[in-house]
């Protein structure tokens, strides 16, 4: 995929401000301009950005219903009631359950956890899960990363004498379930100052409040912050404000002393012995936690995350790794089939969205396939599969387009839906799929902006190779953790040439290993362009080209810098 490059050179006033800020902080003006682009304009704000403090976490009691939630939990523990920690089967849900269960079991033993089976029970609160709670004597369910729309199920639980505390971050409806407490910063009546917590983050705030109320030192919560970092990365929530603090300290925990289950996954992935980043979570750790819920049952992931014996954890991590390999095979096959369908559907070429359905596709991987198709075709995408007379599916979106609102516009056709701006799960009658496709596509056509239909690469700064020093790279690392709201800076260098040694690499010769020089210095810069072998012929033609890239550690050469190329284009196109 080639991108449209978007770059606005800084005005003279901005350049002067960056120079001034850079001098105060002792960093390159290029990096100071990145801070200014992020709205960080003072020395004190920059210091808070570079060194996020746990002391700056928001008071959890500012969240609506937090008092009621803590009171009900204290009451349950005081009366020795059985408590069930219940969560969704994805990374966010599994880490949330692990965090809350691990923290509470230090002080209370009459507690269990439950993850619904994706294939047998579906998403969220299930009647089967409530029946399990009733049979095992549960009086209080703490539900994490789901539940905000489970009116019918929570009403049923109430009739059985079971109370619910909801910890969710998905967009609520006008009417909410009859729970004793609903913790969700996206509630329209909640004045909590940060709205973008993930499900695990909401669970953490609940435990923070419980600890504060019971005079438990905050230091007892710190060992669980690695779960927060994993969920923030995997759920793609903004890495800003409170999430940045949680992710920063969670990554620190993940690198220094991770929970045993996470350590086992790190060892299985071959990531031990190196500094882990948000990317490692997104591409290595997260998919493995997700895999058991996609292929079998997500409870196996929580079993691993709360395990106390490393030998057992390692064995469980190997099983989950096998699930991940199966998931990749199914995912690859389904994506190929979906691509073939898109290629056959000439009519889809003129649409601003894609809606595909196939009754044989595996429910557990349709979300991944929707993401893949969104990346390939750069259009909001819905992928559905059949479950008896129902169609269940996932929607994914492109930058800037609210797919939740698009799905909501078809709500009269839906039996259930939930999610947020860029990802939604939905269920409808199979007979309504064609009408849904028509209505969804009409909504997208009407509301999507022209610039949202193309892949845009936002360039942060134009630099020469002589500017790329070890000091710049070292200072750049202080901008981490990266993610939505704080993307990894993308640089551009114009007029570069092949040094003569660049070559195509990879099992299928799909990547390019680059050795480049620019027109202003003799520095030879190493780079890797994943999946861009189509540009190899042009590169070897000795003509100049422009590159957009991120600056990375060279994993093969300790202490060296490598450019990860995002896009390549001939200089004459500039």
FENZI-V325928 format. One line per field, one symbol per residue. ss: DSSP state (H for helix, E for strand, C for the rest). phi: phi as a letter, one per 40 degrees, with the letter a starting at -180 (. if undefined). psi: psi as a letter, one per 20 degrees, with the letter a starting at -180 (. if undefined). A space follows every 50 residues. Layout:
# FENZI-V325928
ss = ???
phi = ???
psi = ???
This chain:
# FENZI-V325928
ss = CCCEEECCCCCHHHHHHHHHHHHHHCCCHHHHHHHHHCCCCCHHHHHHHH CCCHHHCCCHHHCCCHHHHHHHHHHHHHCCCEEEEEECCCHHHHHHHHHH HHHHCCCCCCEEEEECCCCCCCCCCCHHHHHHHHHCCEEEEEEECCCCCC HHHHHHHHHCCCEEEEECCCCCCCCCCCCCEEECCCCCCCCCCCCCCCHH HHHHHHHHHHHHHCCCCCHHHHCCHHHHHHHHHHCCCCCCHHHHHHHHHH HHHHHHHCCHHHHHHHHHHCCCCCCCCHHHHHHHHHHHHHHHHHHCCCHH HHHHHCCCCHHHHHHHHHHHHHHHHHHHHHHHHHHHHHHHHHHHCHHHHH CCEEEEECCCCCHHHHHHHHHHHHHHHCCEEEEEEEECCEEEEEEECCCC CCHHHHHHCCHHHEEEEEEECCEEEEEEEHHHHHHHHHHHHHHHHHHCCH HHHCCEEECCEECCHHHCCHHHHHHHHCCCCCECCECCCCEEEEEEEECC CCEEECCCCCEEEEEEEECCCCCCEEEEECCCHHHHHHHCCCCCEEEEEE EEECCCCCCCEEEEEEEEEEHHHC
phi = .bbccbabcccdcccccccccdcccgbdddccccccccgbbbcccccccc bcbcccccdccccdgcdcccdccdcccccfccbbcbacccdccccccdcc ccccccbabcaababccdccbgcgcbccccccccccgcbbbcbbgahcbc ccccccccccgbcbbcbbbccccccbccccabcaccdccbcdcbcbcccc cccccccccccccbfcdddccdcccccccccccccfcdcbfccccccdcc cdccccacddcccccdcccgccgbccbccccccbcddcccdcccbbbcdc ccdccbccbcccccccccccccdcccdcccdccccccccccccccdccdc ccabbbaaccccdcbcccccccccccbfadbbbbbbbfcbbbabbbbcdg bccccccccbcccbcaaaiadbabbabacdccccccdcccccccdcbccd cccbcbbcccacbcdcccbcccccccccccccidgaccdbbbbcgbbcch bcacbhdbfbbbcbbbbbcbacccbcabbcgbccccccdccgccabbbab bbccccbdgcbbccccabaddccc
psi = pqqppopoqqrhgggghgggggghikrphghhhhghhjjoirghhghhgh mpphijqqohiippjgghggghgggghhjkqpppoprrjagggghggggg ghghihipimqrqppqphhhhaqbpqhghghggghjkpippoppjaiijl ggghggghhjkpqpopnrjqprrgprqlqhpoooiiphjpjpipikqrgh gggghghggggghjkpqhhhhgiihhhggghgghikrpmrchhggggghg hgghhgmqqgghgggghhikiqjqoqrhhhggiggghhhhhhhhhdpihh ghgghjpiphggggghhhghhghhggghggggghggggghgghhnhhhhi qirpoqqpiiqphijhgggggghgggilqppppqrpndjqpqaqqqrrpi pnhghgghijhiiqhqqqbagipqqqprqhijgghggggghgggghiqqg iiiqopoophqprrhhinrhgggghhhiirqqaphmqppprppqlrqpii jqqprqhklirpoqoqqriirjpppqrpnpkkihiggggiijqqrqqprq prqoiinpirqqpophqpqqhii.
